Amino acid sequence: MGMGPEGAFRRRRRSNPDLLRKHKVVTKDSMDSKIREAIFRQVEQEPFADKFGLKLVDLDEGYSKVVMVFTPDMENIFGKAHGGALFALIDEAFETASNSHGTIAVALNMNISYLASPSKGSTLTAEAKEINRTNKTAVYEIRVVEGESRLLASCQALVYRMDKPLPFLD
């Protein structure tokens, strides 16, 4: 039972403070609480998120987790999950992760691979992780799973980072 490179990195990251500093790993305490609260508030008030039942459950700098229940009104003509429903979940995680630094970030590209269809009524989780950031762009990896680990979709996405604060920060 081997562990993939991602799991090995997580294990090293937890146990090696020098590695944490070297890779500038962000902890929950490092995100500005004003930004976190404002993004949570915006998602709760967003009509699109409400329409799809998208719930932001975790947020940190460059990281987001969003959940959604797959309901019958999200089915395509074959009775399976419509790709647009999964895209909506992916996009919400991408949007919140990429704007978590407190400045406006807008999508430039999203490349999604749909790997499986969810079970009816299942809870789906999209987790977005920043994998590279420059002054002008950032790249995110977003994975959608059913339950704890059944991979449904994988996405790599690119944003343009504007040098403007989020307009809803009070």
C-alpha positions as CSV (number, residue, x, y, z in Angstrom):
1,M,0.0,0.0,0.0
2,G,2.0,2.9,-1.3
3,M,1.3,6.6,-0.8
4,G,1.2,8.9,-3.9
5,P,3.4,11.9,-4.1
6,E,0.6,14.2,-2.8
7,G,0.2,12.2,0.4
8,A,3.9,12.0,0.9
9,F,4.2,15.7,0.6
10,R,1.4,16.2,3.1
11,R,3.1,13.9,5.6
12,R,6.5,15.7,5.2
13,R,4.7,19.1,5.4
14,R,3.2,18.3,8.8
15,S,6.4,17.0,10.3
16,N,9.0,19.4,9.0
17,P,8.7,23.1,10.0
18,D,11.6,24.1,7.7
19,L,9.8,22.6,4.8
20,L,6.7,24.6,5.8
21,R,8.7,27.9,5.7
22,K,10.5,27.0,2.5
23,H,7.3,26.3,0.6
24,K,5.4,29.1,2.3
25,V,2.6,26.8,3.3
26,V,-0.3,28.8,4.6
27,T,-2.1,27.9,7.8
28,K,-5.7,28.6,8.8
29,D,-4.5,31.4,11.1
30,S,-2.8,33.3,8.3
31,M,-5.9,34.3,6.2
32,D,-7.3,37.7,7.0
33,S,-10.6,37.0,8.9
34,K,-12.2,40.1,7.3
35,I,-11.7,38.5,3.8
36,R,-12.8,35.1,4.9
37,E,-16.0,36.4,6.5
38,A,-16.8,38.6,3.5
39,I,-16.4,35.8,1.0
40,F,-18.5,33.4,3.1
41,R,-21.2,36.2,3.3
42,Q,-21.1,36.8,-0.5
43,V,-21.5,33.1,-1.2
44,E,-24.5,32.8,1.2
45,Q,-26.1,35.7,-0.6
46,E,-25.2,34.7,-4.2
47,P,-28.4,33.7,-6.2
48,F,-26.5,31.2,-8.4
49,A,-25.1,29.4,-5.4
50,D,-28.5,29.3,-3.9
51,K,-30.0,27.9,-7.1
52,F,-27.6,24.9,-7.1
53,G,-27.4,24.5,-3.3
54,L,-23.7,25.3,-3.3
55,K,-22.3,25.7,0.3
56,L,-18.8,27.0,1.0
57,V,-17.6,24.9,3.9
58,D,-13.8,25.8,4.2
59,L,-11.7,28.7,3.0
60,D,-8.1,29.7,3.3
61,E,-5.6,31.6,1.2
62,G,-5.5,29.8,-2.2
63,Y,-7.8,27.0,-0.9
64,S,-11.6,26.4,-0.9
65,K,-14.0,23.5,-0.3
66,V,-17.6,23.7,-1.6
67,V,-20.3,21.0,-1.3
68,M,-23.5,20.4,-3.2
69,V,-26.1,17.6,-3.2
70,F,-26.8,16.1,-6.6
71,T,-30.6,16.4,-7.1
72,P,-32.9,15.2,-9.9
73,D,-33.1,18.7,-11.4
74,M,-29.4,18.4,-12.2
75,E,-29.8,15.4,-14.5
76,N,-29.1,15.4,-18.2
77,I,-31.1,13.6,-20.9
78,F,-29.7,10.3,-19.8
79,G,-30.6,10.7,-16.1
80,K,-27.0,11.3,-15.2
81,A,-25.4,14.4,-13.7
82,H,-25.3,17.2,-16.2
83,G,-21.8,18.5,-16.8
84,G,-23.0,22.0,-16.2
85,A,-24.0,21.1,-12.6
86,L,-20.5,19.7,-11.9
87,F,-19.0,22.8,-13.6
88,A,-21.0,25.0,-11.3
89,L,-19.6,23.2,-8.2
90,I,-16.0,23.4,-9.6
91,D,-16.4,27.1,-10.5
92,E,-17.6,28.1,-7.1
93,A,-14.6,26.4,-5.4
94,F,-12.3,28.0,-8.0
95,E,-13.9,31.4,-7.6
96,T,-13.6,31.4,-3.8
97,A,-10.1,30.0,-3.7
98,S,-8.8,32.4,-6.3
99,N,-10.3,35.5,-4.6
100,S,-9.2,34.4,-1.1
101,H,-6.2,36.7,-1.3
102,G,-8.5,39.8,-1.1
103,T,-8.0,41.0,-4.6
104,I,-10.2,40.4,-7.7
105,A,-9.3,37.3,-9.7
106,V,-11.1,36.4,-12.9
107,A,-11.1,33.2,-14.8
108,L,-9.1,32.9,-18.0
109,N,-9.3,29.1,-18.6
110,M,-10.7,25.9,-17.2
111,N,-9.9,22.4,-18.4
112,I,-12.2,19.8,-16.9
113,S,-12.1,16.0,-17.2
114,Y,-15.4,14.3,-16.2
115,L,-14.5,10.9,-14.9
116,A,-17.7,9.4,-13.4
117,S,-21.3,10.4,-12.7
118,P,-22.4,10.7,-9.1
119,S,-25.1,8.6,-7.4
120,K,-28.5,10.1,-7.1
121,G,-28.8,12.2,-4.0
122,S,-25.1,12.0,-3.1
123,T,-23.1,14.9,-1.6
124,L,-20.4,16.2,-3.9
125,T,-17.3,18.1,-2.7
126,A,-15.1,20.3,-4.8
127,E,-11.7,21.2,-3.3
128,A,-9.7,23.9,-5.0
129,K,-6.0,24.2,-4.3
130,E,-3.6,26.9,-5.6
131,I,-0.6,25.3,-7.2
132,N,1.2,28.4,-8.6
133,R,0.7,32.1,-8.1
134,T,2.5,35.1,-9.7
135,N,1.6,38.8,-9.5
136,K,-0.7,38.5,-12.5
137,T,-1.9,34.9,-12.7
138,A,-2.5,31.8,-10.6
139,V,-3.2,28.2,-11.4
140,Y,-5.6,26.0,-9.4
141,E,-6.3,22.3,-9.2
142,I,-9.9,21.4,-8.5
143,R,-11.1,17.9,-7.7
144,V,-14.7,16.8,-7.3
145,V,-15.4,13.7,-5.2
146,E,-18.5,11.8,-4.1
147,G,-18.3,10.8,-0.4
148,E,-14.8,10.6,0.9
149,S,-12.8,9.6,-2.2
150,R,-14.7,8.6,-5.4
151,L,-13.2,11.0,-8.0
152,L,-15.8,12.4,-10.4
153,A,-14.0,15.3,-12.1
154,S,-10.6,16.9,-12.2
155,C,-9.9,20.5,-13.3
156,Q,-6.9,22.7,-13.9
157,A,-7.9,26.4,-14.0
158,L,-6.1,29.7,-14.6
159,V,-7.0,33.2,-13.3
160,Y,-5.9,36.7,-14.1
161,R,-5.2,38.5,-10.8
162,M,-6.3,42.1,-10.9
163,D,-4.6,44.6,-8.6
164,K,-7.9,45.7,-7.1
165,P,-9.4,44.8,-3.7
166,L,-12.6,42.8,-3.6
167,P,-15.5,45.3,-3.9
168,F,-17.5,43.8,-1.0
169,L,-14.9,44.2,1.7
170,D,-16.4,46.5,4.4
